[in-house]
């Protein structure tokens, strides 16, 4: 089984970035992956890296479980 063939690696994900404690926290709600940085750009870049690492390290079952849920933003 090839994980890259089964997961939407080229898919776009949401990045929510909020100011906290003198820096910024970034969250990808579709995957429940978070990161942080001193600037918005750094928080975004660190989140991108965290998402890439998630896809590299997570089991196929974990990826499917996280992508199976729906995320509602109201």
MDTraj code that builds the backbone (N, CA, C; nanometers):
import mdtraj as md
import numpy as np

residues = "UNK UNK UNK UNK UNK UNK UNK UNK UNK UNK UNK UNK UNK UNK UNK UNK UNK UNK UNK UNK UNK UNK UNK UNK UNK UNK UNK UNK UNK UNK UNK UNK UNK UNK UNK UNK UNK UNK UNK UNK UNK UNK UNK UNK UNK UNK UNK UNK UNK UNK UNK UNK UNK UNK UNK UNK UNK UNK UNK UNK UNK UNK UNK UNK UNK UNK UNK UNK UNK UNK UNK UNK UNK UNK".split()
xyz = np.array([
    [0.0847, -0.1174, 0.0000],
    [0.0000, 0.0000, 0.0000],
    [0.0893, 0.1237, 0.0000],
    [0.0622, 0.2144, -0.0918],
    [0.1383, 0.3381, -0.1017],
    [0.0549, 0.4509, -0.0436],
    [0.1017, 0.5087, 0.0671],
    [0.0276, 0.6144, 0.1363],
    [0.0021, 0.7329, 0.0457],
    [0.0993, 0.7697, -0.0355],
    [0.0837, 0.8851, -0.1226],
    [-0.0270, 0.8653, -0.2260],
    [-0.0509, 0.7415, -0.2656],
    [-0.1581, 0.7152, -0.3616],
    [-0.2950, 0.7205, -0.2956],
    [-0.3011, 0.7005, -0.1640],
    [-0.4283, 0.6916, -0.0954],
    [-0.4670, 0.8180, -0.0203],
    [-0.3770, 0.9119, -0.0040],
    [-0.4094, 1.0327, 0.0718],
    [-0.3988, 1.1552, -0.0176],
    [-0.4785, 1.2558, 0.0146],
    [-0.4802, 1.3777, -0.0674],
    [-0.3642, 1.4714, -0.0342],
    [-0.2425, 1.4306, -0.0645],
    [-0.1239, 1.5087, -0.0305],
    [-0.1268, 1.6452, -0.0998],
    [-0.1778, 1.6513, -0.2205],
    [-0.1811, 1.7767, -0.2945],
    [-0.3057, 1.8590, -0.2661],
    [-0.3809, 1.8194, -0.1688],
    [-0.5036, 1.8890, -0.1288],
    [-0.4695, 2.0148, -0.0493],
    [-0.5559, 2.1123, -0.0559],
    [-0.5385, 2.2332, 0.0256],
    [-0.6073, 2.2146, 0.1596],
    [-0.5403, 2.2606, 0.2643],
    [-0.5953, 2.2529, 0.3990],
    [-0.6077, 2.3927, 0.4569],
    [-0.6937, 2.4060, 0.5560],
    [-0.7156, 2.5329, 0.6249],
    [-0.6033, 2.5581, 0.7248],
    [-0.5591, 2.6828, 0.7332],
    [-0.4646, 2.7244, 0.8368],
    [-0.5293, 2.8378, 0.9158],
    [-0.5500, 2.8154, 1.0437],
    [-0.6023, 2.9180, 1.1334],
    [-0.4850, 2.9657, 1.2172],
    [-0.4564, 3.0940, 1.2098],
    [-0.3427, 3.1500, 1.2823],
    [-0.3941, 3.2577, 1.3764],
    [-0.3611, 3.2429, 1.5043],
    [-0.4047, 3.3395, 1.6048],
    [-0.2844, 3.3895, 1.6843],
    [-0.2936, 3.5130, 1.7299],
    [-0.1883, 3.5719, 1.8130],
    [-0.2053, 3.5218, 1.9559],
    [-0.0947, 3.4735, 2.0144],
    [-0.0963, 3.4257, 2.1527],
    [0.0415, 3.4437, 2.2151],
    [0.0458, 3.4961, 2.3336],
    [0.1681, 3.5037, 2.4153],
    [0.2894, 3.5570, 2.3400],
    [0.2743, 3.6660, 2.2694],
    [0.3864, 3.7271, 2.2001],
    [0.4274, 3.6573, 2.0719],
    [0.3508, 3.5618, 2.0267],
    [0.3793, 3.4891, 1.9030],
    [0.2496, 3.4519, 1.8346],
    [0.2541, 3.3514, 1.7524],
    [0.1368, 3.3092, 1.6775],
    [0.1250, 3.1576, 1.6828],
    [0.0021, 3.1099, 1.6990],
    [-0.0286, 2.9675, 1.6986],
    [-0.1021, 2.9376, 1.5689],
    [-0.0636, 2.8293, 1.5023],
    [-0.1281, 2.7910, 1.3771],
    [-0.1894, 2.6523, 1.3929],
    [-0.3067, 2.6345, 1.3320],
    [-0.3804, 2.5099, 1.3437],
    [-0.4363, 2.4694, 1.2090],
    [-0.4230, 2.3435, 1.1763],
    [-0.4911, 2.2835, 1.0612],
    [-0.6051, 2.2001, 1.1188],
    [-0.7289, 2.2517, 1.1181],
    [-0.8387, 2.1811, 1.1849],
    [-0.8774, 2.0493, 1.1182],
    [-0.8560, 2.0362, 0.9880],
    [-0.8916, 1.9115, 0.9200],
    [-0.8096, 1.7931, 0.9704],
    [-0.6861, 1.8194, 1.0117],
    [-0.5968, 1.7134, 1.0580],
    [-0.5704, 1.7187, 1.2075],
    [-0.6141, 1.8250, 1.2740],
    [-0.5856, 1.8485, 1.4152],
    [-0.4350, 1.8508, 1.4387],
    [-0.3658, 1.9276, 1.3542],
    [-0.2210, 1.9465, 1.3638],
    [-0.1970, 2.0942, 1.3942],
    [-0.1083, 2.1225, 1.4880],
    [-0.0814, 2.2607, 1.5275],
    [0.0683, 2.2871, 1.5306],
    [0.1031, 2.4155, 1.5250],
    [0.2412, 2.4591, 1.5373],
    [0.2390, 2.6031, 1.5878],
    [0.3538, 2.6703, 1.5803],
    [0.3623, 2.8091, 1.6275],
    [0.4813, 2.8760, 1.5629],
    [0.4885, 3.0068, 1.5815],
    [0.6017, 3.0837, 1.5313],
    [0.5994, 3.2244, 1.5868],
    [0.7097, 3.2935, 1.5698],
    [0.7193, 3.4317, 1.6186],
    [0.6444, 3.5301, 1.5294],
    [0.6268, 3.4954, 1.4014],
    [0.5530, 3.5800, 1.3068],
    [0.4445, 3.4951, 1.2408],
    [0.3515, 3.5608, 1.1752],
    [0.2462, 3.4886, 1.1027],
    [0.3088, 3.3981, 0.9977],
    [0.4067, 3.4505, 0.9248],
    [0.4709, 3.3727, 0.8193],
    [0.5416, 3.2497, 0.8763],
    [0.6109, 3.2680, 0.9884],
    [0.6806, 3.1560, 1.0508],
    [0.5812, 3.0520, 1.1029],
    [0.4719, 3.0978, 1.1618],
    [0.3691, 3.0050, 1.2095],
    [0.3094, 2.9269, 1.0929],
    [0.2846, 2.9936, 0.9808],
    [0.2316, 2.9268, 0.8614],
    [0.3313, 2.8242, 0.8080],
    [0.4569, 2.8655, 0.7956],
    [0.5601, 2.7748, 0.7435],
    [0.5807, 2.6547, 0.8358],
    [0.5794, 2.6792, 0.9671],
    [0.5956, 2.5700, 1.0628],
    [0.4760, 2.4750, 1.0582],
    [0.3558, 2.5287, 1.0357],
    [0.2383, 2.4434, 1.0224],
    [0.2481, 2.3593, 0.8964],
    [0.2920, 2.4191, 0.7885],
    [0.3099, 2.3434, 0.6637],
    [0.4057, 2.2254, 0.6869],
    [0.5154, 2.2526, 0.7568],
    [0.6119, 2.1460, 0.7857],
    [0.5502, 2.0393, 0.8757],
    [0.4731, 2.0813, 0.9760],
    [0.4090, 1.9852, 1.0664],
    [0.3101, 1.8960, 0.9915],
    [0.2359, 1.9533, 0.8973],
    [0.1412, 1.8749, 0.8177],
    [0.2172, 1.7759, 0.7291],
    [0.3254, 1.8212, 0.6671],
    [0.4064, 1.7313, 0.5844],
    [0.4622, 1.6168, 0.6684],
    [0.5108, 1.6467, 0.7882],
    [0.5636, 1.5432, 0.8766],
    [0.4541, 1.4472, 0.9216],
    [0.3345, 1.5006, 0.9443],
    [0.2226, 1.4135, 0.9796],
    [0.2002, 1.3098, 0.8704],
    [0.1960, 1.3539, 0.7440],
    [0.1738, 1.2604, 0.6346],
    [0.2897, 1.1620, 0.6186],
    [0.4101, 1.2036, 0.6507],
    [0.5251, 1.1136, 0.6405],
    [0.5262, 1.0087, 0.7515],
    [0.4797, 1.0461, 0.8706],
    [0.4958, 0.9606, 0.9880],
    [0.3695, 0.8862, 1.0304],
    [0.2535, 0.9391, 1.0018],
    [0.1290, 0.8772, 1.0495],
    [0.0994, 0.7493, 0.9719],
    [0.0347, 0.6584, 1.0392],
    [-0.0072, 0.5344, 0.9724],
    [-0.1221, 0.5664, 0.8765],
    [-0.1416, 0.4830, 0.7770],
    [-0.2542, 0.5043, 0.6858],
    [-0.3882, 0.5109, 0.7591],
    [-0.4038, 0.4318, 0.8649],
    [-0.5282, 0.4356, 0.9420],
    [-0.5476, 0.5702, 1.0105],
    [-0.4398, 0.6247, 1.0675],
    [-0.4478, 0.7554, 1.1335],
    [-0.4848, 0.8651, 1.0338],
    [-0.4251, 0.8620, 0.9169],
    [-0.4563, 0.9611, 0.8136],
    [-0.6024, 0.9503, 0.7750],
    [-0.6502, 0.8298, 0.7497],
    [-0.7908, 0.8108, 0.7118],
    [-0.8842, 0.8576, 0.8220],
    [-0.8513, 0.8252, 0.9479],
    [-0.9368, 0.8657, 1.0598],
    [-0.9480, 1.0173, 1.0698],
    [-0.8363, 1.0859, 1.0560],
    [-0.8397, 1.2321, 1.0692],
    [-0.9086, 1.2991, 0.9514],
    [-0.8939, 1.2419, 0.8326],
    [-0.9570, 1.3015, 0.7150],
    [-1.1045, 1.2645, 0.7022],
    [-1.1487, 1.1640, 0.7762],
    [-1.2876, 1.1176, 0.7643],
    [-1.3851, 1.2126, 0.8317],
    [-1.3419, 1.2848, 0.9324],
    [-1.4318, 1.3729, 1.0057],
    [-1.4595, 1.5015, 0.9315],
    [-1.5693, 1.5638, 0.9688],
    [-1.6038, 1.6922, 0.9102],
    [-1.5645, 1.8027, 1.0079],
    [-1.5256, 1.9160, 0.9536],
    [-1.4904, 2.0313, 1.0340],
    [-1.5909, 2.1413, 1.0023],
    [-1.6550, 2.1940, 1.1054],
    [-1.7535, 2.3012, 1.0861],
    [-1.7001, 2.4293, 1.1493],
    [-1.7001, 2.5346, 1.0733],
    [-1.6567, 2.6636, 1.1238],
    [-1.7765, 2.7583, 1.1168],
    [-1.8160, 2.8079, 1.2317],
    [-1.9331, 2.8974, 1.2373],
    [-1.8965, 3.0291, 1.2992],
])
top = md.Topology()
chain = top.add_chain()
for i, resn in enumerate(residues, 1):
    res = top.add_residue(resn, chain, resSeq=i)
    for name in ("N", "CA", "C"):
        top.add_atom(name, md.element.get_by_symbol(name[0]), res)
traj = md.Trajectory(xyz[None], top)
